[in-house]
Each structure stands twice: as C-alpha cells, then as structure tokens.
Amino acid sequence: MTRATPAIARVAPEVAAAYEPVIGLEVHVQLKTATKIFCWLELEHDGATKKIGITRLHLEEDAAKNIHEGFPDSDRNSYIDYNRCGMPLAEIVSEPDLRSPAEAYAYLSALKQVLEYADVSDCNMEEGSLRCDANVSVRRRGDERFGTKTEVKNLNSFRYLQRALEYEIERHISVLESGGRISQETRLWNVAEGRSESMRSKEFAHDYRYFPDPDLLPVHAGMSWLAEIQRDMPEVPATRRRRFDQEYGLSDYDAGVLTATRALGDYFEAVVRAGAPSKIAASWIQTELLRRLNDSGQPVEASPVAPAALAGLLAQLEAGSITGASGKKVFAAMFETGKSAEEIISAQGLSQIQDSGEIERMCREVVEKNPESVAKYRDGNEGVFKSFVGQVMRASRGRANPQIVNEILKRLLG
C-alpha cells in the first residue's frame, strides 16, 4: 500500500517559528484496583525541569467499544466489544502546559512510569490499559489567548501521539496562514494514511450534560487521611533518581537507566545491600544483565541471576579470585544455569592464576616467540606491549592476574 501524502500545505520553518503549539493530554488508565491522586507531574525534558499541571483525575467504569473494521461485513455492520466493560478506569487530564510534540511524548512517558511505580496499572497500550487523547491548538508567539483547539483520538502508541501532534500543529498553521479558521472538532488519527481526519464537531463543556448522581455521597478527605495516603505512596521515579545520584554516587545517566522501572531499581538496591560496590553493580547490571534479559525477552523480576548471586560474583572479582574476562564467562553460565559463581568457577577451573612463577613462564614463552615485536618495543614502539599482554592472557585462558602479567612483561622487555 502506498502511503498517501498528508493533504496540507507544507509550512516553512520561519512561518512555523511564529506560532506556539499548546497541547493538553487526556490519558485513560485501566486500573488494577485504585489509584493515587496528584495535582502536577514533574517533567525532566531537554535538560530542564518543568511542572505539568493536572486539571483533574476522575474515576469511571470502562465502557464497551464500537468496532467498525476488521470483519468481512465491516462495510455493512459494526460490532460492540464488551471485554473491557465495567473495568475501573481513571482519566487524567493535564493543563495545557505542553509546548511541543516531543514534550508531550516525554510527559506521557513520565506519567506512565509514575503509574507503573505506584502499581495501579500495567499501562499496556497494546491491550488498551493506557490510552491517550490530545487537545492541540496554536497561537501567535506573544499572544495571551489560546487558539481554537481540536481533539485527536485513536492514539494507541507513543510514536503515533508524536506524529499526530506534528501533523495537526502543521495543519493548524497552514489553515491560519491561508486565511482560514480552525473548527473545534474531534479528529481521528489515520495510521495508514499518516494524517488526521474529521470525526465530529467538538462539544463544549455544557454540551456534555453532566449531572450529579443522587446515590453517591460526597467524600471528605481529611488531613489525617491524606497524610496516611502520602506515607503509603511509593518513591516516585524523579525522587529515586536524585537519591541514586546522592546516595550511591551514580551519574545522571546511570541513575536514569536504573530507575527506568521500579523492579530494576529494586534489583540494583538489593545487589548493593548484599555487599556489592554501587558503581560496579550499576555497570554490571547495565551491561551484562540487561543485555541478556533483552536478548531472552525476560523482565528483571524473572532474572535467573538473583541480586545476592550477582553480589557474590562481584565479591569474587573484588577479591581477585577471577579476572574480569573470566567474570563475564561466569555470569553467562550463571544466567543459563541459575548456579552460583562459586559453583561455576570451581567446575570450570576459572580461578585466577596468582603464581608469579607460572605467569613468568608464560610471559617468557610469548617474548621468545616474538623477537620482531621485542625489537620494535625496545626501539620505542610501546604500542606493541598490548599484543604481548593479550597473548599471555590467551595462553592462560584469561585466568592470569593482569597486574602480575604487566609487571613481569615490563621487566622482561626492559
């Protein structure tokens, strides 16, 4: 299928720069049981921190949905899917504080992370646990009043949200620059065509005909109740990132990776509590553990290497019982078998060679086999030294103590 070109005039960058996008998101979250309420969300984006206001968060029941495509008779009939009917649902409506599609993407990512940390929803967009509608308008830079907004629906992925906002912002500018007016309406994002399409005129607030339910009594939230809720709230991602920076001496990047999910942050802290140095634990988790989890498609909660087991491996490295190269082999075997580092080191004979006499014997053999490289080194080409070290480590199957290897080779070559 050939993708259709969006039916709008392209806007020159200098024209687009004269307009400021104004974006607000309505996020629908399918809940497990209940939810926690907050009045703003702290967003870290593009090197700056910004608070995005929450207009309201209300609870409702999910309803059935209409299905207009996907069946042989979809050209004649529509179907109703009741699978989610009656599920608890929260609608979180932001203030119009977002100013770019990238910022909206970052806001939705941060909100999803907070909801996952609070364990109120799995936030699976593919299964409908998290859905988003976007309200967007543009205004001339410097203007106080917002422009006429449109609502874009059918945004079931972060990528579609960003693409739909980019398209809709450019459409608004194109209409205004050609002398037209923006209609307040609801539009659908057509994924196949890569454009938005008019669905219906947008209702004003009074058109919704809200009315109170006489069977629902008002709920008064006293200060003691609010304090109790606050005590039970989990540590939010932004706070945990800052704590990881300060308490464990991690870089902003490392802290961001390790707090990406609550489970990963818990795993890291469990490794440190088991005695591993924080920076070494952070490095091994990000390189060895996450790579193997991604390759096997497993979540960190299902890791075959428990936090205490990883701490045990790092203790072997710190004690000099094995080399770094052997440590990676041991970790791979731990991940595949679930055995401890001690068992694998013993079974595979991977303990580090500390005997200087044995190491010197291997070093002498390597030096004697490479007279040309020896001559180059003694003529001032120190770059060949690494090749000597590599050959000795290969001869020892990665078990020779690297520090002793370096000391003996320098003495022999000198």
C-alpha positions as CSV (number, residue, x, y, z in Angstrom):
1,M,0.0,0.0,0.0
2,T,1.4,3.4,-1.0
3,R,1.2,5.9,1.9
4,A,-0.8,8.9,0.9
5,T,0.7,12.4,1.2
6,P,-1.0,14.4,4.0
7,A,-3.4,16.8,2.4
8,I,-1.9,20.0,3.9
9,A,0.4,22.7,2.5
10,R,3.9,22.4,3.9
11,V,4.8,25.2,6.3
12,A,8.1,26.9,6.0
13,P,10.3,26.8,9.2
14,E,10.3,30.5,9.5
15,V,6.5,30.6,9.4
16,A,6.1,27.7,11.9
17,A,8.5,29.5,14.3
18,A,6.0,32.4,14.6
19,Y,3.4,30.0,16.2
20,E,3.5,28.4,19.6
21,P,1.8,24.9,20.0
22,V,-0.4,24.5,23.0
23,I,-1.1,20.8,24.0
24,G,-3.1,19.1,26.7
25,L,-3.4,15.4,27.1
26,E,-6.3,13.2,28.3
27,V,-4.9,9.9,29.5
28,H,-7.2,6.9,30.2
29,V,-5.7,4.4,32.5
30,Q,-7.2,1.0,33.2
31,L,-6.7,0.4,36.9
32,K,-5.9,-2.8,38.9
33,T,-7.8,-1.6,42.0
34,A,-7.4,2.0,43.0
35,T,-5.2,5.0,42.2
36,K,-3.2,7.7,43.8
37,I,-4.0,11.3,43.1
38,F,-1.5,14.1,42.4
39,C,-2.0,17.7,41.2
40,W,1.0,18.1,38.9
41,L,3.7,16.0,37.3
42,E,7.4,17.0,37.3
43,L,8.8,16.5,33.9
44,E,12.5,16.4,33.0
45,H,13.0,17.1,29.3
46,D,15.6,18.6,27.1
47,G,17.9,19.5,30.1
48,A,15.1,21.3,32.0
49,T,12.6,20.5,34.7
50,K,9.0,21.6,34.3
51,K,5.8,21.0,36.2
52,I,2.8,20.0,34.1
53,G,-0.4,20.7,36.0
54,I,-3.1,18.1,36.4
55,T,-6.6,19.6,35.8
56,R,-8.4,16.6,37.2
57,L,-8.3,12.9,37.8
58,H,-11.6,11.2,38.0
59,L,-12.6,7.5,38.3
60,E,-15.1,5.9,36.0
61,E,-16.0,2.5,34.5
62,D,-14.7,1.5,31.1
63,A,-17.4,1.0,28.6
64,A,-17.9,-1.2,25.6
65,K,-16.3,0.0,22.3
66,N,-17.6,0.1,18.8
67,I,-15.6,-1.8,16.1
68,H,-16.1,-0.6,12.6
69,E,-13.4,-2.6,10.8
70,G,-11.6,-5.9,10.8
71,F,-14.6,-8.2,9.9
72,P,-15.8,-9.5,6.4
73,D,-19.0,-7.5,6.7
74,S,-17.5,-4.3,8.2
75,D,-18.7,-2.3,5.2
76,R,-22.3,-3.1,6.4
77,N,-22.2,-3.8,10.1
78,S,-20.5,-2.5,13.3
79,Y,-19.8,-4.6,16.3
80,I,-19.6,-3.9,20.0
81,D,-16.8,-5.3,22.2
82,Y,-17.8,-5.7,25.8
83,N,-14.5,-7.2,27.0
84,R,-13.4,-4.1,29.0
85,C,-16.9,-3.1,30.1
86,G,-17.0,-2.4,33.9
87,M,-13.3,-2.2,34.4
88,P,-12.1,0.6,36.7
89,L,-10.7,3.4,34.7
90,A,-9.0,6.7,35.6
91,E,-9.0,9.7,33.3
92,I,-6.1,12.1,33.9
93,V,-6.4,15.5,32.2
94,S,-3.4,17.8,32.0
95,E,-3.3,21.5,32.0
96,P,-2.4,23.0,28.5
97,D,1.2,23.3,29.7
98,L,2.9,21.3,26.9
99,R,4.5,23.2,24.1
100,S,5.8,20.6,21.6
101,P,5.1,17.1,20.4
102,A,8.4,16.0,22.0
103,E,7.4,17.4,25.3
104,A,4.0,15.7,25.1
105,Y,5.9,12.4,24.4
106,A,8.1,13.0,27.5
107,Y,5.1,13.8,29.6
108,L,3.2,10.6,28.7
109,S,6.4,8.6,29.3
110,A,6.9,10.2,32.7
111,L,3.2,9.7,33.6
112,K,3.3,6.0,32.5
113,Q,6.5,5.5,34.7
114,V,4.8,7.0,37.8
115,L,1.7,4.8,37.3
116,E,3.8,1.7,37.0
117,Y,5.8,2.7,40.1
118,A,2.6,3.1,42.0
119,D,1.5,-0.4,40.7
120,V,-2.0,0.8,39.8
121,S,-1.9,-0.3,36.2
122,D,0.3,-2.3,33.8
123,C,-0.1,0.6,31.3
124,N,0.0,-1.8,28.3
125,M,-1.1,0.4,25.4
126,E,-1.4,-2.6,23.0
127,E,-4.0,-4.2,25.3
128,G,-5.8,-0.9,26.0
129,S,-4.7,-0.4,29.6
130,L,-3.4,3.0,28.6
131,R,-5.0,5.3,26.0
132,C,-4.4,8.9,25.2
133,D,-6.4,11.8,23.5
134,A,-4.6,15.0,22.7
135,N,-6.1,18.5,22.7
136,V,-4.0,20.8,20.5
137,S,-4.1,24.4,19.3
138,V,-1.6,27.0,18.1
139,R,-1.3,30.8,18.8
140,R,1.0,33.5,17.6
141,R,4.0,33.8,19.9
142,G,3.3,36.6,22.4
143,D,-0.5,36.2,22.3
144,E,-2.2,35.6,25.6
145,R,-5.3,33.8,24.3
146,F,-5.2,30.2,23.2
147,G,-6.2,29.3,19.6
148,T,-9.2,27.1,18.8
149,K,-8.4,23.5,19.8
150,T,-9.0,20.2,18.2
151,E,-9.0,16.8,19.9
152,V,-7.1,13.9,18.3
153,K,-8.2,10.4,19.1
154,N,-7.0,6.9,18.2
155,L,-3.5,7.4,19.7
156,N,-2.6,4.0,20.9
157,S,1.2,4.4,20.9
158,F,3.8,7.0,21.9
159,R,5.0,7.2,18.3
160,Y,1.5,7.9,16.9
161,L,1.0,10.6,19.6
162,Q,4.1,12.4,18.5
163,R,3.4,12.0,14.8
164,A,-0.3,13.1,15.1
165,L,0.7,16.2,17.1
166,E,3.3,17.1,14.5
167,Y,0.8,16.7,11.7
168,E,-2.0,18.6,13.5
169,I,0.2,21.5,14.5
170,E,1.3,22.0,10.9
171,R,-2.3,21.7,9.7
172,H,-3.4,24.4,12.1
173,I,-0.7,26.8,11.0
174,S,-1.4,26.0,7.3
175,V,-5.1,26.8,7.7
176,L,-4.4,30.1,9.6
177,E,-1.7,31.2,7.2
178,S,-4.1,30.7,4.2
179,G,-6.7,32.9,5.9
180,G,-9.0,30.1,7.2
181,R,-10.4,29.3,10.6
182,I,-9.9,26.2,12.8
183,S,-13.1,24.4,13.6
184,Q,-13.4,23.0,17.1
185,E,-13.8,19.3,16.4
186,T,-12.8,15.8,17.3
187,R,-10.4,14.2,14.8
188,L,-9.2,10.6,14.3
189,W,-5.6,9.7,13.6
190,N,-5.5,7.6,10.4
191,V,-2.4,5.4,11.0
192,A,-2.3,4.0,7.4
193,E,-2.6,7.4,5.8
194,G,-0.4,9.3,8.3
195,R,-2.9,12.1,8.8
196,S,-5.8,13.2,11.0
197,E,-9.4,13.1,9.7
198,S,-12.6,14.9,11.0
199,M,-14.8,12.7,13.1
200,R,-17.4,15.1,14.6
201,S,-17.8,18.6,15.9
202,K,-16.3,19.1,19.3
203,E,-18.7,19.6,22.2
204,F,-18.4,22.5,24.7
205,A,-18.4,21.6,28.4
206,H,-22.1,22.4,28.8
207,D,-23.0,20.1,25.9
208,Y,-21.9,17.1,27.9
209,R,-24.9,17.5,30.2
210,Y,-23.2,16.4,33.4
211,F,-25.4,15.9,36.4
212,P,-24.8,14.6,39.9
213,D,-25.7,11.1,40.9
214,P,-28.1,11.4,43.9
215,D,-27.0,7.9,45.2
216,L,-23.3,8.9,45.6
217,L,-22.5,10.6,48.8
218,P,-19.7,13.2,49.0
219,V,-16.3,12.1,50.2
220,H,-14.5,14.4,52.5
221,A,-10.7,13.8,52.6
222,G,-9.4,14.9,56.0
223,M,-5.8,15.8,56.6
224,S,-5.1,12.6,58.6
225,W,-6.3,10.5,55.7
226,L,-4.2,12.5,53.2
227,A,-1.2,12.1,55.4
228,E,-1.8,8.3,55.6
229,I,-2.0,8.1,51.8
230,Q,1.2,10.1,51.5
231,R,3.0,7.8,53.8
232,D,1.9,4.8,51.8
233,M,2.9,6.3,48.4
234,P,5.9,4.7,46.8
235,E,9.0,6.7,46.0
236,V,8.4,8.4,42.6
237,P,11.0,8.0,39.8
238,A,12.3,11.5,39.9
239,T,12.9,11.4,43.6
240,R,14.6,8.0,43.3
241,R,16.9,9.2,40.5
242,R,18.1,12.1,42.7
243,R,18.6,9.7,45.7
244,F,20.6,7.3,43.5
245,D,22.8,10.2,42.4
246,Q,23.5,11.3,46.0
247,E,23.4,8.0,48.0
248,Y,25.3,5.8,45.5
249,G,27.4,8.4,43.7
250,L,26.0,7.4,40.3
251,S,26.0,9.6,37.2
252,D,22.7,11.1,36.0
253,Y,22.7,8.6,33.1
254,D,23.3,5.5,35.2
255,A,20.6,6.7,37.7
256,G,18.2,7.2,34.9
257,V,18.7,3.7,33.5
258,L,18.5,2.0,36.9
259,T,15.3,3.8,37.8
260,A,13.5,3.2,34.5
261,T,11.3,0.7,36.2
262,R,10.6,0.1,39.9
263,A,11.7,-3.6,39.6
264,L,15.1,-2.6,38.1
265,G,15.7,-0.1,40.8
266,D,14.8,-2.6,43.5
267,Y,17.1,-5.2,41.9
268,F,20.1,-2.7,42.0
269,E,19.5,-1.8,45.6
270,A,19.2,-5.5,46.6
271,V,22.6,-6.1,44.9
272,V,24.2,-3.2,46.9
273,R,22.5,-4.4,50.2
274,A,24.1,-7.8,49.6
275,G,27.5,-6.2,49.7
276,A,28.4,-5.1,46.1
277,P,30.0,-1.7,45.5
278,S,27.4,0.5,44.0
279,K,29.2,1.7,40.9
280,I,30.5,-1.8,39.9
281,A,27.0,-3.2,40.5
282,A,25.5,-0.4,38.3
283,S,28.0,-1.2,35.5
284,W,27.4,-5.0,35.5
285,I,23.6,-4.6,35.6
286,Q,23.5,-2.2,32.7
287,T,26.0,-4.2,30.5
288,E,25.7,-7.9,31.3
289,L,22.3,-8.3,33.0
290,L,20.2,-6.0,30.8
291,R,21.7,-7.3,27.6
292,R,20.9,-10.9,28.4
293,L,17.4,-10.0,29.7
294,N,16.7,-8.1,26.5
295,D,18.1,-11.0,24.3
296,S,15.9,-13.6,26.2
297,G,12.8,-11.3,26.4
298,Q,12.6,-11.7,30.2
299,P,11.7,-9.0,32.7
300,V,14.2,-8.3,35.5
301,E,11.8,-9.9,38.0
302,A,12.4,-13.2,36.2
303,S,16.2,-12.9,36.1
304,P,17.9,-16.3,36.6
305,V,20.6,-14.4,38.5
306,A,19.3,-13.2,41.8
307,P,20.6,-10.0,43.3
308,A,22.6,-11.9,46.0
309,A,24.1,-14.2,43.3
310,L,25.3,-11.2,41.3
311,A,26.8,-9.7,44.5
312,G,28.6,-13.0,45.1
313,L,30.2,-12.8,41.6
314,L,31.3,-9.2,42.2
315,A,32.8,-10.2,45.5
316,Q,34.9,-12.8,43.7
317,L,36.1,-10.1,41.3
318,E,36.9,-7.7,44.1
319,A,38.9,-10.4,45.9
320,G,40.9,-11.1,42.8
321,S,39.7,-14.7,42.7
322,I,38.8,-14.3,39.0
323,T,39.7,-11.9,36.2
324,G,37.2,-9.6,34.5
325,A,37.2,-11.7,31.4
326,S,36.5,-14.9,33.4
327,G,33.8,-13.0,35.4
328,K,31.9,-12.4,32.1
329,K,32.1,-16.1,31.3
330,V,30.9,-17.0,34.8
331,F,28.0,-14.6,34.6
332,A,26.9,-16.1,31.3
333,A,26.9,-19.5,32.9
334,M,25.0,-18.2,35.9
335,F,22.3,-16.8,33.6
336,E,22.0,-20.0,31.7
337,T,22.0,-22.4,34.6
338,G,21.0,-20.5,37.7
339,K,24.1,-21.8,39.6
340,S,26.2,-19.7,41.9
341,A,29.5,-18.1,40.9
342,E,31.4,-20.3,43.3
343,E,30.0,-23.5,41.7
344,I,30.8,-22.4,38.2
345,I,34.3,-21.2,39.0
346,S,35.1,-24.5,40.7
347,A,33.6,-26.7,38.0
348,Q,35.2,-24.8,35.0
349,G,38.6,-24.2,36.7
350,L,38.3,-20.4,36.2
351,S,40.0,-19.2,39.4
352,Q,42.7,-16.6,38.8
353,I,46.3,-17.7,38.5
354,Q,48.3,-15.7,41.1
355,D,51.5,-17.8,41.0
356,S,54.2,-15.4,39.6
357,G,56.4,-18.2,38.6
358,E,53.8,-19.8,36.4
359,I,52.9,-16.4,34.9
360,E,56.6,-15.6,34.2
361,R,57.0,-18.9,32.4
362,M,54.1,-18.0,30.0
363,C,55.5,-14.5,29.6
364,R,58.9,-15.8,28.6
365,E,57.4,-18.1,26.0
366,V,55.5,-15.2,24.4
367,V,58.6,-13.0,24.4
368,E,60.8,-15.7,22.9
369,K,58.2,-16.4,20.1
370,N,58.0,-12.7,19.0
371,P,61.6,-11.4,18.5
372,E,60.5,-8.8,15.9
373,S,57.9,-7.3,18.3
374,V,60.5,-7.3,21.1
375,A,62.9,-5.2,18.8
376,K,60.1,-2.8,18.0
377,Y,59.2,-2.3,21.7
378,R,62.9,-1.7,22.6
379,D,63.1,0.8,19.7
380,G,60.4,2.9,21.4
381,N,57.2,1.4,19.9
382,E,55.3,0.9,23.1
383,G,52.1,0.2,21.3
384,V,53.1,-3.5,20.7
385,F,53.0,-4.0,24.5
386,K,49.3,-4.7,24.4
387,S,49.9,-7.6,22.0
388,F,52.2,-9.3,24.5
389,V,49.6,-8.9,27.3
390,G,46.9,-10.3,25.0
391,Q,48.9,-13.4,24.1
392,V,49.7,-14.2,27.7
393,M,46.0,-13.8,28.7
394,R,45.0,-16.1,25.8
395,A,47.7,-18.6,26.9
396,S,46.2,-18.6,30.4
397,R,42.6,-18.7,29.1
398,G,42.0,-15.3,30.7
399,R,43.0,-16.6,34.2
400,A,46.4,-14.9,34.7
401,N,46.4,-11.9,37.1
402,P,46.6,-8.9,34.7
403,Q,48.6,-6.8,37.1
404,I,51.3,-9.5,37.5
405,V,51.4,-10.1,33.8
406,N,52.1,-6.4,33.1
407,E,54.8,-6.2,35.8
408,I,56.7,-9.3,34.5
409,L,56.4,-8.3,30.8
410,K,57.8,-4.9,31.5
411,R,60.7,-6.4,33.4
412,L,61.5,-9.0,30.7
413,L,61.2,-6.5,27.8
414,G,63.0,-3.7,29.6
